[in-house]
Amino acid sequence: MSKTKVAIIGSGNIGTDLMIKIMRLSSVLEMGAFVGIDPESDGLKRAARLGVPITAEGIDGLIAMPEFADIRIVFDATSAGAHKRNNELLQAHGKRVVDLTPAAIGPYTVPPVNGDANLDALNVNMVTCGGQATIPIVAAVNRVAKVHYGEIVASISSKSAGPGTRANIDEFTETTSQAICDVGGASRGKAIIILNPAEPPLIMRDTVYCLCEDADREAIRKSVEDMVAEVQTYVPGYRLKQAVQFESIGDNRPLRIPEMDGSFTGLKVSVFLEVEGAAHYLPAYAGNLDIMTSAALKTAEKIAQRHFAGVAV
């Protein structure tokens, strides 16, 4: 089967890591172009050394490239602000778009939760790195016991956060919070991101708190562990830091939090995660990079297999 040609817009950490993953790991996708706006960026220089067609003229440069006609899927790893125009131009040319920014123009997509649901959409959104790490856990709890409130805290090394990530902090929290509800199934959601400047850099850590109906704790634990195993099929460094924690919230000491109406009684489930990257581009501490690009790669491969299998490109 011929591989499906793809392009990546954004020559920063995320775009470069994704390019390397496609070239090393994918039997479905083939790099057709790598796009940036800084000709001196490490990503563009690396792509040129690897023989990938490049342009430093952004989306307009991509459209002008002779290779553009053969490209069927475009990954956008720029910023939420830039994605709107990029998507409009790409849609006008009939390209399918995998959005790695928090722009959320297309439906939220988290592979182990709703990975097959949006394959016909012309634009799919990969939420955020924190969303990819934590929303599967919220969904795992919710499939056993209704989650009334889900809160996630994503802590990443400051060194793994490039300019695009830093420019999108507000969009990160808003998009992730909404996806906790829309994909994870929680009635309310809240997301927090921490850029940790510690030296040596710390590996990505994620904390997930769910306030849910009281239910079989063993069933919740197994559901979470099963979900972790599913994520590990495409992100091997994704793992639980310790056993799932449970705390009963009774009528004698109900929780009151601003995000919920009134007080809560039921079960508090706490899950602590660690995400070690595959170190395809940045070191292993950048698990936030790895889970985002791995989720995008898995999604694009499924889109290609559904729509372009056997098509010469």
N, C-alpha and C positions, 0 to 999 in steps of 0.2 A: 504494500500500500504506500502511495506517495505521502510524504509528510505535508502537513499544512503549514504554509509560510505565515509568520507572524512578525509584527513590529513592536518595539517597546519605545514609548515616549517618556523621557526622563532618564538622565544619565547619572543620577545620584546613587546612593547606597542600595535602594530597593530595586531600581531598574537594572543596575549592574549585577546584583545577586541573581535576579530573575533570568537575565541573559545567560549567565553561567550555568544555572540549573537546566535551562532549556537545552543548551548545547551538550551538557554532560549526561543528563538523565532521561530526556524525552525521546521516545520512539515514535511520537505522534506529531510533534511540532518541530519546525525548523526556523531559525532566525533569518528574516528577510531584510530587516533594517533596524538600526539602533539610532535613536534621535535625542539630541540635547540642544542646549542653547549656548554652552560654553565650550569652545573648541579645545580648551586646555583641561577639561575635566578628565579625571582618571578613567571614568567609564567609557567615554568616547575613544580615548587612546587605547584602552584595553580592547574594545570592540574592533578597532582598526587592526590591531596586532593579530586578532583572531580571525580576520578575514571577513567580518560582518560589514555590509554596506552601512555607512554612517552619514549623518548630516548634523551640523550645528545650527541649523536654521529653524528648529522647532517644527511644529505641525505643518507650516507652509513648506518647509524644506522637504518633509516627508512626502507630501502630496506631489511635489515636483519631481521626486525620484522616479526613474524608470522602473524600479523594483516595486513601486506602490501598487501597480495593477495586479500583481500576483499575490499580494498580501490579503489574507482573509480575516484575521483576528488582530486587533491592536490592543496592547496593554498600555494603560495610562498610569504612569508612576510619577506624575508631576505634583500638582496641588489641587485642592478643591476648587479654588478660584479659576485656575487655568482649564480645568476639565470641562467646564460648560462649553467653551468655544471649541475645544478639541473634539468633544463628542458631536457637536452640531456638524462640524466639517466631515468627520468620519462617517456619520450616519448618512450624510448627503452623497457619499461615495459608496454606500452599501457595505461598509465594514462592520463587523461585530466587535464590540468593545468590552474589555475586562478592566474595570475601574479599580485601581488600588489606592485611590484617594478617598477621603471621607465625603465626597460630593453627594453621594446617594441619589443620583439621578435614576439609576436602575434599581431593581429589587435587591435587597440584602441577600447575600449568598454565603453560607457557612457549610462547607462540604459534608460533614457528617450529620448535619441537621436537616438541611434542605437542598443538598447539592444537586439533586436531579430535577428540582422543581422549576428552575429558571433557565434551562438550557435553550429555550426558544426565544428568550428575551434578547433584543439587539444590544442591550447594555446591561451588564451585571455588576453589582457593587460588592467588593470584598470587605466591607465594613472598615475595620481597623485591625492592627496587630493585637491589641487588647481584646477586641471583639472575637477574633478568630481563636484566641486562647481560652476565653472564658464563657462565651455563649454556649458552646457545647455542654458545659457543666450545668448551666442554668436549665438547658433543655433536658438534660439527663435527670435532674431533680424533678422537673415539672412533669415528666412522663410518668412519675410515680405519685407525686403529691403536688397539688396546685401551688405554684409559687406566686405569692401576693406581692413580694418585693425582692428584687435582685440587685445587689450592689457589687461592683467589681473594682479592684484596685490593681492597676498594671504598673509595675516598677521596672524601668529599663535603664541600661547604662546610658549616660549622657553621650558617650562616644558613639553609640549606635544610632543616635537621633540626628539625621542630617537636616539641612535647611528646610526641606519640604515637610518633614515631620514637625519641626518647630513652628513652622508657619501655620500648621493645622491643629494646634492644641484645642481651640474652642470647638472646631468641627469634630475632632476626635471624641470629645466628651458628649457632644450632642448626638452624633451618629451612633456611637456605641450604646448610649443610654436608650435610644429608640430601638435599636436592634435587639437589646436584651428583652424587650417586650415583643417586637414583631417576629423575631426568630426564636428567641429563647422561651417565649411563652409567659413571661412574668407580667403581672398586671401593672407594676411600676418598675422603673429601672434607673440606676444611677451609675456613672462611670467616673473614675478618677485616674489620672496618669501622673506618674512621678518620674522625672528625669534625674537619675542618681549620678552625681559627679565623682563617686568614690573611686579611688585608685588602690589596687588594680580594679579594672571594671568588673562590676557584678553581673552575673547571669540574669536573664529576665525572670522575674518572679510575678506571679499573679495570685490574688486572693479573691475568692468568690464567696459572698454571703447570700444565702437565700432564706427568706422567711416564708414558710409554707405550711400547708395543712399538716397536722400530725398524721404520720403514716408509718408503715413498716420500715424501720431504720435499715434493716438488712437489705431490703429491696432497693432503698435509695442508694446505699453503699454499692451494691452490685451494679446498679444502673450507671453510677458515676464511673466505676472501674471499667465497665464495658465501653463507655464513651471514650475514656482515656486510651484504651487499646485501639479503638477505631481511629482516633487522631494519630496515634503512633504509626499507623500504616503509611502515612505520608510525611509525618514529622517525628522521626525516631527519638529525638531529644525531649519530647513532651512527656512529663511524668508528674505523679503526685509526690509532694514532699513529705507527706505523712498521711496517716489514715484520715478518712472523712470524719469530721467532728460534728456532734449533735448536742443541742441544748434545748431543753423544754422551757417554753415561755408560758407560764401559767397566769391565771387570773389574779393571783396574789402579787405579781410583779410584772405587769404587762409592759411591753416596749412602746414607747412613743417616739416616732420619728417624723420629721417635717414632710417627707415624701408620701406618707400615708395618712388617710383620714382616720382620726381617732387612734386607738391603741391596738396593739396586735397581741394575740395569744395563739400559740401553736408550737411550731418547731423551727429552730434556727439551725441551718446546715452551713458549715464552714468548710471550704475546700481550698487547699494551698497547693499551688502548682509551680513548677519550674520548667522553663523551656530553654534547652541547650541547642544552639544553632549547629548546622552541618559545616559551618566555616567554609562555604564555597567562595565567599568574598571577604566579609568581615570575620573576625575571630568568633569562636564558639559562644562568647557571652552574648552575641547579638541574636538571641532567639526570637526577638520581635521581628527581625528581618526574615528569619527563616520560616516562621509560621505563616507570615503574610504571603511571601513569594511561593511557598509550597502550596498554599490554598489556591492561589491564582493559577498556578501551573496545573493543578488537578482539575480545576474548573474548566480551563481552556481546552485541556485534552478531551474532556467529555463533550464540550461544544463541537470540537473538531470531529470527533468520532460520530456524533449524531448528524452533523450537517455536511461534512466534507469528506467522509470516509470514501476512499477509492477515487476521489477527484484529483486529477492531475493538477499540480500547482507549480 
